[in-house]
Amino acid sequence: MSLKPIKKAVFPVAGLGTRFLPATKAIPKELLPIVDRPLIQYAVDEAREAGIEQMIFVTGRGKSAIVEHFDIAYELETTMGERGKDLSVLDPTRATPGDIITVRQQVPMGLGHAIWCARAIVGDEPFAIFLPDELMIAHRGGVGCMKQMVDAYNEVGGNLISVLEVPMEEVSSYGVIDPGAQNGALTEVKGLVEKPPVADAPSNKIVSGRYILQPEVMRTLETQEKGAGGEIQLTDAMARMIGTQPFHAVTFDGNRYDCGSKTGFVEATLALALEREDMGAEVRSMAERLLGRA
């Protein structure tokens, strides 16, 4: 099977981050740190691991700091060099010209509209989508979510979404797939249902913030009517493509943290800190002390 490789990724980062106010009044939520790396860095690192070369940030007003994070900080690096500091800590933040491209979503009209804003850069190529709020961490020794998806794409082509299995009583809070044939971690997608009642849910496999889509989705979004919340929804556009192209779900082998919520953000910070060799033991001892006071 001859497939165009996945070399571009879209990161919709125009949101206002109101759930984290006042912390996000002047700082984009995507730059809030989980231990010592901002959320957007985890997503970009995951993309690079999967072989993606071009990051397309769909931004809004006040989000220029996200781009600056991946720029060269001349004054900082010069000062660190003069003081004998290790500059390699900044290596993940460096991007070569053309690696990072930004477009504006001037009006907040939903996720589908944000993706559509990147249509001229995506062009006629399949592309990935990352929702940075969804922090996807592979099990120790494993590969990231997007790498798992790209490997699956190289086998079946078409469109893919990442999914996770949750208890049935939780499905009404998520988008859920209507599953078809299953082959290991790969499941055929026959339909998508947004936040179904538990009794009507076709499965317990929820959509989890990573996508590989064919460029035809942009033309679908072009004519997509407004959906839930009066916004143009990506889920609605994807649902229209099912049956016209191959569509599969990849069950992610790893852990997902919903960093769009405060409790999920704290959970992610604690979980990743506990995994660190340089601080895990100390953080575990700290947590035990705090629990002893409760």
C-alpha positions, 0 to 999 in steps of 0.5 A: 500500500502506497501511503503519504507519510504523516509529516504535519501536525496541527495543534489547536491552541487558541483557547482562553484557558478560563478553567485555570484563571487567574493563572492563565490571565497572562500565560497560555494554558499550554505553557503551564508546566507538568513538573518542568516541561510545559504541556505543549512541549510534551505534545511536540516531543510526542509528534517528533517521536512519531516522525512529524516534522512540521508543527502548525499552531492554530493560535489566538490573541495573547498566545505568542508566548507559545511560539517564543518557547520554541525560539532561541533565547539568545540572552538566556543561552549566553548567560547560561554559557558564561556561567557554565550551565548545561545548555542541553536542557533547552534542546527540546525547545529549539526549532529550525526555520519552518518547523513551527508555523502559526495561523490565527483562529480569529473567532472562537468557533469550535475545534472543527473551525480551528482545524479548518484554519490550517487548511492552506498549510496542510494542503493535500496531505494527511496530517495529525492533530494533537489536543495538548490538554490531553497528556498521553504518556506511554508506559515505561519502555513503550512508544508515544501515542502518536507513534503507535498511531503512525505505525497503525496508519502505515498498515491500514491508511485512512483516518485514525483516532486514539481511544481509551477504554473507561468504565461504562458509567463514565461514557456520557462525558465523552465522545464514544466510537461505535466499534466494528471488527477488532484486530489487537489494538486496532478497531474499525470505527462504524460511527461516533456518538458524542456524550451518549447516555450510558444505556445508549452507548455503543461501547466504552471506547472514548476518543482521546485527543489524537487524530490522523486525518486525510485532507478531505476533512478540510473540505468537509469542514468547509460545509460543516454546519454548527453543532453542539454549543453553536460551534463547528465540531470536528466530531461531526465532520469525522462522522460524515467521512465514515463509510467514504474512507477507511476509519479506525481507532487505536487503543492507546497503550499508556496513560492519559491525563486530562490536563484541561481540569485542575484535578487532572493537572495535579494528577499528571504532575504527581504521576510524572514526578513519581516516575522521575529518578531524580525526584520520585523517592522524595515526592513519594515521601512527601505525598505520604507525609501529606496523606498522614496529615489528612 
